[in-house]
Amino acid sequence: MKRISALSGIALLFAASFVGAEEAQLIRFGELTAGDDGQHAETVLDYSVHAGSGFTEEEKGMMRTSYAIQNWGVVLNNSARGIVADRLTTARPVESTFRGETVMGVRIHFPSSGSNNAHATVRPPFPVPAIDPAILEEGPAEDGEVRNYFDENPFLNRGIVSNVGVLKIVEMNIRGLNFPHNVSILLERIGGRVEEIPMGSLDFDGWKTLSWTNPSYAFEVRQRDLRRLPVYPYTVPYIKLNGIRFYRSGQNMGGDFIAYIQDIVLVYDKAVRDDVPVDIDDEAIWNIIRDRELARMRLEMRRLGERQVFEFAQQRLMDTTRPQTFPAHGAIPVNDRVTSPEAAN
């Protein structure tokens, strides 16, 4: 009887160590499917405000992007880039029969020659906003209404999770095809600090949940490095998805690589207790965090908008009257370098 009581006590103590841990979806690509207009309605960004007078109203109406899967970019590192590799490296929505929903399909064309390591990073079309971008257009509330600008963000659980303290576990549902490559997740904290989470190898066939457990996670408070830090206005506890990175070792095969991603889930400790009454709502009085985030976001959106407008203008200059063929004029790719047929012979 004493032994049973002792074991029960140990079990309760072990269970108590998990009290307060939260689980949240960082992103699920099945929720980012496009509508009839080709965009994901809840995450649309209109960058036509950055266009000059040289565009028609019809063209400005086309200057929109969103987190729809086909808008995500895949960028190779500099030494792995090339005309062929850049063209073939892309992301697109794919219907998964086993998962019963849309997932992100990624195709990466790594160099097929040389022994240099290479990597490619999947990133959203624009950085995840910490505050709803619509606030930039409508302006902050001036009627005294208390608003939580972070909890009202439509990008919550679509690339950002709020009130995140210490990370405990990161999980990723991904489909491998027996490639000897590795994958990691890039997570961004306030101030632009990026943490790279290694998720492991993709040397398996089928769907699998890759899991990373924080080796520095302390289950007891007395084991933690506790520091007293000013709370307001220096603590904005959120985590963003900065990117998903695939690594190919120079010793492994190059060429085309395929993977499919369903979602990413975080298990973490809360940074701030949200289950107790608040005496004074600091942010509602001073708006320091709101103003700081809005200023940062205005700068980010201006840079993004100017870049998007430039790309739109270049796209309008391209020849779209004939179907695209590649390589041109009979050229053929040899080891990712485009040569003429005569040179190849």
N, C-alpha and C positions, 0 to 999 in steps of 0.2 A: 504494500500500500504506500509506504514511504517512497519507494522507487518510482511508482506511478505519479505521485505528487511532485517529486523532483523533476521528472520528465515533463510534466505539465507546466511546471514553473519555467523550465528552460524554453519550452515552446511558446509560452506567453511572452517571455522576454524577447525571443527572436522575432515574434510577430510585432511586438511593440516597436522594434527598431525600424519597421517599415511604415509606421504611422506617419502621416503627413506627406508621404511620397505621392506625387501626382503623375498621371499618364496622359499625354496629349498628342494629338496628331499634328506633326509639323507640316506635312503636305500629303495629299492623296491625289494622284493624277487623274483618277476617274472623275473627280469633281471639277476638272478644268477643261471639259469638252466645249467645243465651240458651238455657237448657235447658227442660225441661218445666215447671219452676216459674217461668219468666219471668226468671230471674237467671243471670248468668255465674258458675259455681260457684267458680272460683279467686279471684275478687275480691269475694266477698260480704262486706258489712258489716252486722252485726246491731246496730241502735241501740235495741233494746227495753230495754237496761240503763238508759237515760235516761228511761224512762217511769215514771210514778207509779202509785199504786194504783188510779187511776180507769179502768184498762184491764183487760179480761179477758185470760186466757192466750191465747185464740184471736187476739185483736187484737195482742198482743205477738208472736205467731208470724208475723204479717204485716209486722212492722216490720223489713224487710230491704231493702237496695239493693245494687247491684253496678255493674260497668263495662259491663254489657249496653248495647248501643247506644241502645236506646230510653230509657235512664235519663239520657243526656247532656242537658244544658240548652243552650239558645241564647238569649242575652240581648241585647236591643237597647240602645243608649246611651239616656240619659234623654230627650233631645229627640225621639227617634224612636219612643218607646214610646206605646202606646195600647191600648184594649180590643181592637180588631180586630187590630192588629199583633202583640200578645203572644199572642193565641189562634192565629194562623196560623203563627207562627214556631216551628219545631220540628225535631227530628232523629229519624230512624228507620232501621232496617236495611233494605237493599235488595239484592236478588240481581242481580249483574252477569253477563250472559251472556259478554261479552268477557273479563272478568277471571276468571270461573269461581269466584267466591266472593262472600261478603257484603261490602258496603261501607256506609259511612255516607252516607245521603242527608240533605241539609240544605235546608230551605225557610225563607226569610227574607222577611218582608213589610216592605219599606222604605216610608217615607212617599211617597205619590204626588203630593204637593203641596209647594210651598216649595223653596227653593234651598239649604237647609242640608245639609252633609255628614252622613252617618250611617254607623254601623258596628254589627255584631253579632258576638258572641263565643261560640264553641262551647266548653263546658267540661265536664269529667267531673262526675259526681254528687257527688264529694267529692275533696279534694286528693289527689294521688298520694302515698302513704306512702313515706317513705325506708326504713322498717323494716316487716317483716311485722306487720300489726295484731294477729295472733293472739298475739304476744308480750305484748301488753297483758293478755290473759286468762290465759295460762299462766304469765307471769312469767319473768324471766331465769333462765338455767340457773345453779344454785348448786353443781353437782357438779364444778366445775373444768373442765368440757368447754369447749374453745375453739370458739367459734361465730362465723362471719362473718354478722352480722345483715343486712348489706346484700346479699350474694350469695344469701342464702336467701329474699329478698323475692319473693313470687309476682307482684308488679307489675313486676319487671324485664322490659324490652322490651314492657311493656303500659302505658307512660307514663313510664318512668324508665330511664336508662342510667347505669351506674356507671363510675368511673375515667375521667371525661372531663376532658381538659385544654383545649387550644385547639381550638375548632371550625374545621374547614376547609370542609366542604360540608354543606348541608342539602338534602335532596330530598323532594319530595312528589308522589305520584301522585294526580291529581285529574281529574275529568271536567268540562269546561266546556260551556256552552251559548250561547256568543257574548255573554255579558253583559260590559259594559265596567266591571266591578268588579275590585278588587284583593284579594289574600289575603295574610295574614302569619301566622307561627307565633310564639306566645309561649312562650319557654323560661325555666325558673326554675332558678337556682343556689341554693346554700346561703345561708341568711340571708334568703331571700325576694326576692333580686334577680332581676328579670325582664328578659330581653332580647327585643326584638321583631325577628324575622327577616323582612324583606320578600321574598315569593316571586314577586310580579309580578302581571300581569293575567290575567283569565279570559276574555279576548276571543278564544276559540277554541271549536271544536266537536269533542267527542270526548275521549278520554283523552290526557293529556300528563304528562310528568315535569317539574315545575317545579324549578329548581335555583338555590340561592344559594351563591355562593363568597365566603368571607371575604376582603374586600379588604385586611385588615390581616395576613393570614397571611404569615409570613416563612418561606421555604424553608430558610434557613441560620440556624444558632444564633446566629452573631455579629451577625445583623441584628435579633435579638429583644431586647426590653426585659427583661433577666434580673434578677430580684430574689430575694434570699435571704429566704425566709419560714419561720417556724416550721412544721414539718410536723405533728407531733402535739401537741395534739388539735384543731388549727385547720383541717385540710384534710380535707374530706369531698367528694371530687370526683364529684359526680353532677349530672345534668341531668334536670329533670322537664318534662313537657308541662303548661304552665299553661293554654293555650287555643289556639284557631284563630280568627282574626279576619278578617271580610270587610268591606271598605270600599266604600261607594257615594258617589261624588262628587255634590254638589248639582246639577251640570250634567247628570248622566245620569238616565235613567229610574228611577222608583221602582216600587212595587208588588212583586209576587212575584219572587223570585230563587231559582234552584235550582242546587245543585252536589252532586257525589258525591266522597267521599274514600276512597282505599284504604289508604294507609299513609304514614308519615314515616320517613326514614332519615337517620342522622347519620354523617359521616366526620370523625374527630377524632384528635388526638394523645392518647396516654395521659397522665394526670396523674402517675401513680406506676408505676414498673416493678413488674411482678408475675411476672417470670421469673427472679428471683434469690432465693437463700435468705434468710430473715429471721433475724437474730440474736436479737432480742427482740420478741415480739408485744406492742406497747404497749397496744393495746386490750384484749387478753386479761387484762392485769394491772390496768389502771386503770378500764376501762369508762366512760370519760368521754364518748365520742361516743355510746355506747349510752344512757347515762342522759340525756344532753342531748336526743337525738332522741326518746326515749320520753316525756320531759316535754313536749316540744313537741307530739308526736302526741296525747298525752292531752288537751291543751287543745283541739287542733283537733277531735278526735273528740267531745269533750263539747259543743262549740259546734254541730257538725254534728248530733249526736244530738238535742239539744234542739230545734233547728230542724226536723228531720225529724219528731219527735214532734208538734210543734205543727201542721205541715202535715198529718200523718196525722189529727189530731183535727179539723181544719177540713174535711178530705175526708169524714169520717164525718157531718158536719153537712149536706153538700150533698144536694140532691134528686136521687136516681138512679132514681126510679120511672118517669120519663118520658124519652123520648129527647131529647137535647140539641138545641136549635135556636138559631140565632143569625143575625141579630139578633132580639131578642125583640119580641113584640107588633107585628110588621109593620114594625119600624124597618129602615132600609136604610143601609148605609155610604156616605157621600159624602166623598171625600178623607180617608178614615180617621177621619172623625167620624160618630158614629151620630146620625142625626136621624129624626124621624118622617116618614111619607109626606106628611103635610100640609105640613110645612116644606120638604120636597124639591120640592113642586110650587110 
